[in-house]
Amino acid sequence: MTHDSHAYAVASRDIVFESFDGEAVVLNLANGKYFGFSDSGSKVWQALSSGADAQALVGLGAGGSTIGQAELERFISQLLELGLLVRLDAAAQPLPGDLPAELAATNEPLNVSIHDDLADLIVVDPIHEVEEPLGWPAVKQAS
């Protein structure tokens, strides 16, 4: 990597995520896109989004092989381009102690899939973006 810091953080308050059965789902509330990760991608996302040292991931077993420098850089670049992560100037945190074993148990290579099929519904805020007398689901029109 060409920068000094190997630490990252969630890009904004509009990026929310939850783990379901070990797989992370990340939602960008600003544009309605959501992202699904492979099992190894979910573990790496969780580490990166918490400020863990990205370089410490290189060489760990994941998805039936090991995480290579180029593979990790591609994955991180994609997360940066999608606006999910930003680089931190702060010192990186150590990897969680159970992460290497969790990564070794994964079956899929690092991957993130992008979904926008629900974007229109996610972006509309039915509580705040309505005409007062009509209520939801009548979307308030911009003035």
Summary of the structure (lengths in Angstrom):
residues: 143
radius of gyration: 17.8
end to end distance: 46.7
largest distance: 59.3
contacts: 397
relative contact order: 0.22
helix: 27%
strand: 24%
